[in-house]
Amino acid sequence: MKRYPIAILLVTLATFTFPVRADVQGLLQMVDYMGVDYPAAVAHGEVIHAGEYAEMQEFAGRIISGSAALPAGAARERSLTLAQELVSAVEARADASRIAELTRNLRQILMSGFDVTLTPTHRPDLAGAATLYAEQCAGCHGASGNGDGPAGAGLDPAPIAFTDVERARQRSLFGLYNTITLGVPGTRMAPFDALSPSERWSLAFYIGGLANKPVDDAAAMTAWQRQPLLLQDAVTLSPAELGTLRDHGEQLALWIRHEPDVLFAQKSDPIEFTLRTLTQSLEAYRSGDVETAQALSVTAYLEGFELSEAPLRNVAPELMQQTEQAMMDFRQGLRAGMPLPEAESRQAKLAQLLEQSRDALAQRSMSAGVAFTSSLIILLREGLEAILVLAAMVAFIVRSGRNDALRYVHGGWIFALLAGILTWAASLYLIDISGATRELTEGVATLMAALILFYVGFWMHRNSSAAQWNAFLKGQIATALSARTLWTLALISFLAVYREVFETILFYQALWLQVEAAARHAVWAGAGLAAVLLVVITWMIERFGVRLPLRQFFLGSAILMIILAVIFAGKGVMALQEAGLVAVHPLPLPRLEWIGFYPNAQVLVTQLLLLAGATWIFLLDRRPRQSPG
């Protein structure tokens, strides 16, 4: 069999999982800086500070060149257009409100159209940040943040006064984090990239709170309990912006800078995230930015609704399928350029289905039974196909009398578990792996596994029919497992497990946050029972497989590999469709997830091609052959 080096696979997966990014973070920093500082340069159409105005002109020019360097696409073109409008507005000494509008729109395009980490992954440590501030920042900005530190005397521009209330209203926590990370070119503000991301986020929260000391925690907590802020909104929007979007928005934005624990103590609400992101998608579509609208619609599903599917499938399976299909229809309509009234109608229908989904989950969210069943289904559903592949390969190796080769299979799945856990940990602590990137990785790995399984099935079938007598087959099988074959089996073992590990962890993470503390034991119980069932299935396949006559065993294994290849192919295509990379042409057919069939033309054609190829191979090998030797 053809060799598939593990090193090549890892390089390929790394390419898909860890994409190279343009300097979007630097662009966002300049855009944020202009939106906040422009009023200090121009007022009523007149330059009031020549140095500040020159800096605004310089930053506007940098924003144009930075936008031009972004990856090609509609988001780049929209960014470049807004950047050019920004330059013109600065040259015309436009009102500060116009600059604020342009920078706000440009910031939204950059955040939604490109892959950039926007939120912290851990609770900020304000006590640790106070120590860091005293050591790293107070020398210039002053012990209390008044901009009067001894090392800042005589600097031009002078150190920022973090106690400036109006400036704090205009600065987002993300903007502060960016400045701490990247510094400010042309000033004494150097980048603090030697600090960890958690330390920089903690500093951002601490600095952001120096201008304001909440006096009524009880009122703030009451407003928070009535309608809490989403983490991304709290971090990426300024207090002034949040004040225009919702009641008590500005007060809550300033309050959470002193009480960040509430942002991380609240339950994750994937449905709320989905609703908000779909609204943003429709707004982008209204403005003519189709590419950003498509990207946001994909994010709404992968980072939101998909994480609620397992519990919703237990309490309202039909509603779950209706909502999932409506989300795919909305994405496909955006891709096809549907009229705006139709897009608004589909988004409104989706909002209704999502509200119904949230109500259905709320009615059963306290049930330990729902948590148990959801946990059981997650692991069984995600692990069964991998177990079938592993069990068939183990039985095959045992029947071959090559128990020494088992280490290749076991090494493959163990390495896959470690790689999946490390990928999840990296997404949590080091980098931001988007839902689209996750689905792309799964789709590519699944399709690779499908192709290799198809080839292994063909190879097993050829060996089952090439000999007329079991004695000949027994004599040849020991030499059939060459080094290339063993490495291929290791690769199949790796792909079969790795493609599901990361997503399974995310599903359990979302389920854990949605279940009350008193019912969390049921999550462990469901996962434990699922693990036991998977072990039993593995044992049964291995035990009964070795009892079959050798030729029947090979033929049965070949058929199983072909069936799994067809299932994997359907799921691989579907993963790429969920990532927004493959078009969807729906068909009026039932959805059969257990065989990897999703009712659209792309999945159907892919699976039919594999089945046709398998049928041709099986019929071809039925022709009479002479016995070797």
N, C-alpha and C positions, 0 to 999 in steps of 0.2 A: 504493500500500500504506500501511497505517497506520504512523505514526511511533512509534518506541520510543526515546525519548531515552536516551542512555548514562547521563546523570546520575541518572535515576530508577532504572536498573538498579543503579548503584553504591550508591545509598542503600539499596535493597532488600537487596543482598548484604551490605552492612555491618551491617544490622540482624540478619541471620541469623548472620553470622560473629562479631560482637562484641556479645553480649548484655549487657544492663544487669544488674548483680548487686546483690543486697541486701548489707548490711554483715555478711556471714558471717564475714569475717576478724576484725572487731572482736568478734563474739560468741565466736569461738574463743579469742581472747586472754583474755577474761574467764573463760571456762570453764576454760581451762588455769591461769590465775592462782588461781582458787578451789581447784582440785584440789591445787595445790602448797602454798598458804599457809594453808589451813584449820587444819592441825595447830598453827600458831603462835597460833591464836585460841581453840581449844577443846581440852580434854583431859579424858577420863573424864567427859563430860557437864557440865563446868564451864568457864566463860569464864576464860581465863588471861591474856588481853590485851584490854582493853575496846576499844581503838582498832582492833585487827585484826578483832575480832568485828563492830564497826560497819561496817567495810569489807566484810566478807563479806556482811552483810545488804544493803548497798548494791549490791554486784555481783550478788547473787541477784535483786534487783528489776530491775536493768538487763537481766539475761539473760531475764527474763520478757517485758519490753517489747520487747526485740530479737527474741525468738522470735515474738512476735505480729505483728511487722512483716515477717516472711518471706513469700515468695510462697505463695499458698494451695496446699495439697496434703497428702498423707499425711506427708511429711517435716516440714512445719511443725507439723502436729498432734502428731506424736510428740515434736518438740522442745519444744513448749509444755507437753505433759504432763510431760516430764522436768524442765523448768524449774520447774514448780509443785511437783513432788516435792522439788526441790532447795531451794526456799524453805522448805518445811515442815520439811525435815531440818535446815536451819540454825537455824530458830526453835526446834526441839526439841533443839538442841545435840547432834546425832547424832554418832556416832563418826566419826573421820576416814576409816575404811575405807568407810563408807556414802557419804560425800561423794565419795571417789575413784571409787567405782563409778558414781555418778550422772554425774559430770563426764566419765568415760571413755565412757559410753554416749552422752551428749549430744554429745561431740566426734565420735564415730563417725557419728552421724546427720548432723551438719552437714557433715562431710567428704564423705560418700558421697551425700548427698541434694541438694547444691547445687554450683554451678560455682565452684570456688576453686582457685587455684594452690597446690600443696602441696610442690613440690620445686624445687631450683635447676636451672638449665639448663647451668651451667658448673662446672668444678672450682673450689672455693673457693681463694682466694689468701691463705694464712695469713700470709705475709710482709707483704703489703699490709695485711691485717687488723691485724697487730701495730702497724703505723704508725698506722692509723686509731684503734685503741684508745688509743694514747698521746696522740693529739691530741684525741679527742672524748670519751673515757670515763674516763681515768685520774684526771682532776681530782676526780671524785666517788667512783669505785669503787676508786681506788688503783692504783699501778703494777703490782702483782701480783694485783689483783682481790680484795683482802681487805675492800673496802668502807671503806677508811680514807684516802681522798683528802682533801686539804685543803679542797676546795670542798664536800665532803659533811659537814663537821663541823657538828653542831647541826641537821641536817635531820631532819624528822619526817614520814614514816618515814625511817629511815636508809637510805643506799644499800645495795643488795644485795651481799653478799659472794659473789662467784662461786667462791671457793675452798671453799664449804660443800659437802662431798662428798654429804651426804644430799639437799640441795636439787638438786644436779646430777643425781642419780639419778632425780629426779622430773620434770625439765624436758626436754621434747623440743626438738630443734633448730628445729622449726617454731614452737614456742612462743617461743623466744628471738628468732627472726626477726620474729614478730608484734610482740613488745614493742619491738624496735628500730624497726620500721616505724611503729607506732601510738603509742608512748609509753605512759605510765600516767597516766590522768586523776587529778587531785588530788595529784600529786606533782611533783617537779622533773624527773622523767624525761620529757623532751620527745620527740616523734616525730622520727626521723632520715630523713624521707621525701626529703630532698634528696640522700641517697646513692642510688646505683643499686641495683637489686635484687641484682646480683652482689656489690656491696660489703656489703650488709646480710647476705646469706647467709654471706659470708666472716667477718664479725664474729660471727655466730651460732656458727659452727664454732669460731672462736678462743676466744670466751667460754666455750662449752660445755666446752672442754678445760682450762680453768684449774684446775679442782678435782681433776684426775686426771692423773698422768703414768704411762703404761703402762711396766712394767719388763721385760716379756717379749714383745718383738716377735715372736720366733720362734714362741712358743706361739699368739699371736694370729693370725699368718699361717697357721699350720697349721689352726686352727679355721676361719679364713676360707676357705681352699681347700677344706675339707671341705664347708662349706655357707655361702656368702656371704650377706650381708643384701641384700635388695632396697632400692633407693634410697628408695622411699616409706616402707617400714617403718623404715629407719634414721633418717629425718628426722622422721616424724610420731609415732613411738612413743618413749616415754622409755626410758632404759636399764633401769629397774626393770620396765617392762611387757615389754620384749623378754626379760628374764631369766626371766619366767614362761612365755614362749611357746616357747622353744627352748634347747638346750644352749649355754652360753657366750654367750647373747644379750646379757647386761648387759656383759660384758667387751668384746665386739666393738663394742657401741654406743658405749662410752667410747673404745675404740681408734681408731675411724674418725674421731673428732673431731680426732685428731692426724695421721691418715693418710687424708684424704678422697680422695686420688687413686684408691684401690682401688675406691671406689664408682663411679667414672667410667671406670676402665680395664676393668672386667669387661664381657663381652659382654651385650648386651641379650637377655633370654630371654622372648619373648612368651608361650611356652607356660606358663612358671612364673607369669607375671603373670595369665594366664587362669585357671589352676587356683586361685590364691589369691583372685582376685576372685569366682569362682563360689562358693567356700566362703563368702565374706562375703555373697553374694547369698542363699544358702540360710539362713544364720544370720538375716538380716533377715526372710526369709519365715517362719521359725519364730517370730520375735517378733511377727508380725502386721503388719510394715511392708512391705506389698506394693509400694508405690511405690518405696521404696529398693531392694528386691530387683530390681524391673524395671530400674531405672537401673543397678545394678551388673552385671546380666546383659548389658545393652547395652554397657557399658564393657568387660567381659571380652572381648567379640568385637572391638569396634572398636579398642581400644587394645592388644589382645593377639593373639588368634588370626589376625585378618585380615592382620597383618603377616607371618605365616608361610605364608600361603596360596600365594604364588608358588613358593617352593622346594619346598613339600610337594606341589604339583600335579605337579612333575616326577618326584618319587621315589615318590609313592603317591597318584595322583589319586582313586582310589575312597575311600581313607581320608579325604582332604581333604573330599570331598563329604559323606561320612557324618558327619564331625565338624561341618561347617558346618550341616548339616540338624539334627543333634542340638542344636546351640546355639540354632537358631531354634525348635525344638520346646520347648526349655526356656523360652525367653522367652515364647512364646505360651502355654504352660501357666501361667506366673506371671500373665500378663494375664487368663487365663480363671479364675483362682482354683482351680487343681487342688488336690486333697487333699495334705496334707503328705507322706504316705508315697510318693505318686507323684512329688512334687518331689524327694524324697531319692533315689528310684530313678533318675530322669532325670539328676540331678547325678552320681550314682555312675557311670552309663553314660558320661557326658561325660568324667569323670575318666579312665576307662579309655581312651577314644578319644584323649584328649589325651596320655596317657602313650605310647600307641602312636605318635602323631604325633611326639613328641619323640624316641623311639627311631629312627623312620624317618629323621628329619632328622640325628640324630647319626651314623648309619651312613654317610651320604653327605655330611656337612657339609664334609669336607676336599676334595671333588672340584671341580677347576676346571671340569669339564664341566657339573656341576650349576649352578655359579655363572653360567657362560656362558649356559646355556639359560634359567635363571630371569630373567636380565637381559634377554635377547632377548624373552622372552614378555611381561615387564612392559611394555616400551615398545611392542611391537607391539599388545598387547591394549588398552592404554590409549590409544594414538595412532591406531589404524586408523580408527575411526569419525570422529574429528576430521579426519583426512586425506581421507576420502571426501567429507565436507561441503566442506572447503576446495577440493579439486580440482574438484569439480562446479561450485562457484561461480566459480572462476577460468576454467574452460572456458566457462561460460555468458557471462561478461563478454567474453572474447576473441571468442567467436562473435558477440557483439552489436556488435563494432567499437568498444567503449568501453574501450580499454586504460587510459584515464585514470582509470577507476573502480576499477582494481585496488588503488589505495592504500587504499581503504576496507576491502577484505578483509584486506590485509596489515596495515594498522593495527590491525584488530580482533584478529588472532591474536597480533601482537607485544605489544599492550597486555595481552592475556590471559596471555601468558607472564610478563610483568613483574608483573602483579597476583598471579598464582599464587606466584611466587617471593617477593614481598613478604609475602603472607599466610603462607607457610611461615616466613619470617624473623621476622615478628611473633609467630608462635606459639612460636618458639624463644627469642626474646630479650625480648619485651615483654609478651605476654599468653598465657594458657592457652586454646588452642582445643581443646575436647574432641572425641573421636571422634564423638559424637552431633551436635555442631555442624557438624563437617566433613561428615558424611553428609547433614545437613539442607541445607547449602549446595549440595552436589552434587545432591541430589534436586530441589531447587527450580530450580536452573539447568538441569538436564537436562529437566525437564518444560516449562520455558519454551522451551527450544530445540526440544523436540518440537512444541509448538503452533505456533511460528513456522515450522519446517520444513514442517509440514502445510499452512500457509497459502501458503508459497512454492511448494510442490508443486502446490497447486490453481491458483495464479497462472500457473505455467509451463504446466500442462496447458491452461488456458483460452486462453493465447496460441498453443499448438500447434494447437488445433482451431478457433480463431475465424476463421482465414483459409483460403480454398480454394487459394490459390496461394502458393508460396514468395516470389514477388515482393512480394506484399502484406505478408507477414510480415517480410521484410527491410526494407521501407520503414517499418514501424511500430516495430521493436525499439529503434532508437536513441532514440526519444522515450519508450519504456516505462520506461527507467531514470531515473526522476525522483529528486530528492534524497531523498524519503522511502524509496524503494526502496533506494538506496545505503546509507543509515543502517541499514536493516533488515538488509542483507547484512553490514554491519560488526558488528551486534549478534549475528547468527548465528555469525559468525567468532569473536567474543569468547566466546560461551557454549560453543561446541563445544570450545574449547581450555581455557578456565578451569576448567570442571567437572572436568577430569582432572589438571591440573598439580600441585596441592597434594598429592593422594593419590599420584600417581606419585613425587613426591619422597620422600614418607614410605616408600613401598615400597622404593625404592632405599636409603634410609637404613637401614631394617631389614635388608635383604639385605647391605649393606656390613658391618654389625656381626656378622652371622652367618657371614661367610666369613673363613677364615684369611687372614692377610696375604699369604702366598705365592700365593694364588689370586685376589687382588683384581684382577689384570690382566684376568681373565676377565670380570669385571663390566663393565669398560670396553669390552672387545671385543664382548660381547653387545649392549650399548647402542649401540655404533657400527654394528654390522651392522643392527640394527633401524632405526636412523636412515636408513641407506642404502636399505633396503627401502622405507621409507615415502616417501622421495624418488622412488624408481623408480615406485612406485604412482601418486604424484601426476603424474609426467611422462607415464605411460601414459594416464591418464584425460584429461589435457589434450590430448595428442597425437592420440589416436584420437577424442576427442570432437569436435574441430574438423573431422574428416573426414566426419562423418555429415551427411546432408541435414538442413537446418535444422529441419524439422518433426519428424523422428525424434529429433534431438538434444533438442529441447524436451520431447517426450513421454518419452524415456528419462530425462532429468533430473528430470521431474516424478515418475516412478515411483520413482527413487532417493530423492528427498526424502521421499516418502510412506513408503517402507520404513524409512529412517533415523528418521523421526518415530515409527514404531511401535516400533523398537528402543529409541530414547531413552525413550519413554514407559514401557516395561517396566523399564528400568534405573532410571528416576527413581522409580517406585513402590517398587522393591526397595530403593533407597537410603533412602527414608523408612521402610520396614519395618525395615531394619537399625538405623536411629536409634530404633526403638521408637515411632514416631509413627503408623504405619498397621498395623492388625491383619493377621494372616496366617491364611488358611484353606487348608491344603494340599490339593492335588489329586493323584490317582494318575496323574500324567503325567510324561514325561521332562523333564529340565532341559536347555534349549538356550540356553546363555549367548550364543552367537554371534548369535542373533536377539533377544536381550534377553528371552527367555521363561523365567520361573521358575514352577515348578508350584504356583501358588496362585491362588485365585479373584480376588483384587484385581488382579493383573497381567493375568490372562486377560481380565477384563471391560474393563479399560482399553484393551488392544490390540485387542480385538474392536470396541469402539466406534469407534476410529480407522479400522480397516479397513472397517467398515460405512459410515462417513462418506465415506471415499475412494471406495468402490464406488458409492455413490449419486451422488457428484459426477461420476465418470467416465461413468456411464450417462446422467446428465442431459445431459452435454455431447455425447453421441452423437446427440442429436436433430438433424435437419436444420436448418441455419441459412442465412439469406441472406448473400451476400457483401456486405460493407460497400461503400457507394458504388457 
